[in-house]
Amino acid sequence: MTTDQRFPVARFNSEPTPFYYYDLALLDRTLEEIRNASAYPGYHVHYAMKANANPAVLSRISAAGFGADTVSGGEIEAALRNGFPASGIVFAGVGKTDAEIELGLRAGISCFNVESAAELEVIEQIARRLGVKAPVALRVNPEVDAHTHHYITTGLAENKFGIAMTMLPAMIEKATSSDSLTFRGLHFHIGSQITDQAPFGLLCDRINALQDEYNARGIHFDTINVGGGLGIDYENPDSHPVPDFRSYFDTFHRRLRLRPGQQLHFELGRAVVAQCGSLITRVIYVKDGVARKFAIVDAGMSDLIRPALYEAHHKIENLTGHGPEEKYDVVGPICESSDVFGTDELLPRVERGDLFAIRSAGAYGEVMASRYNLRRLPATVVSQ
Ligand code: LLP
């Protein structure tokens, strides 16, 4: 595949950089693959909006029939604005404010994923005041090690997320006995950028054991929500433009024993949108250091913070270079030494004005951009 088939470089030349480019045809292919791979009874995917809330992306995902996993009032509003029905919206997060809870209840969202006893208490009070019943699921900490970066590991005891197993019985009792709450089931999430199926298999084993234990006590769950976390190939985006959704959903199909009529919910974020997005940036200067060459680009950590924050590496391509390959450190213009996209990147000889694509940036890219150094937020360009 040549560069020109993947990217409309001529069009890029007439756009001010930096900007996020979204390949909506690839997004559509990805959504189609998710739909096919998850076509088991009771399976529902809620797209984790925190990964990318660009309206063009959101409206494509809602049109494909997916629900939305939200973590703030702003995300609930954006979901509703971009075509997700309230009945397809779930709301998670450890710090839901009273105003956000009220917004969710008034909109009629389908579930609050509750993370503490204190939060359950407040949701109950607000629902009672509004004269409605709040649908709730309890987020359980399953203590499965996802072997991912410590900043994005969430399923191990003890951290701010979820409810410890020991505290679960009292909270189920509260959720099932209150006439202002409707108990829906359990919610789990073990971490993000998980490329090995084993942790998901272990999660299934934990859920099986938990269900056996609670069913024996006469407690049943209508819904099991296994969160998100499926990873993508950052090093070879063109070899794996669509993540391996078959293996992922098959793991749950083989390992998780659902009860008759039970719903299984997924909250995939990164795997849905990462590969369809690239950050397109222009080389401002090529700087010859003593022992290194720097390609200084016009995008920085304010546009894509993942390398600086998680030591993540995104594949970098010189879309306009033709000469022999040389090694460059690709750096942004921001006054921080962590504003580096890559060191010793082997690229066709770089010249001032070249266009680079920083790949696999559709997830946790644009949405995490900031105005640090009073830079403009990155623009977006969408494939026709
Ligand atoms: N559900 C819950 C409860 C979550 O906390 C998350 C992500 C997801 C679903 C979606 O996970 P995904 O399928 O995208 O892995 N900014 C970081 C990732 C933070 C993930 C936070 N939670 C990054 O750039 O790697």
Residues whose N, C-alpha, C, O or C-beta is under 5 A from the ligand:
A	BS01	LLP	A48 A51 A92 I152 H189 G191 S192 Q193 G227 G228 G229 L230 E267 L268 G269 R270 A271 R306 Y364
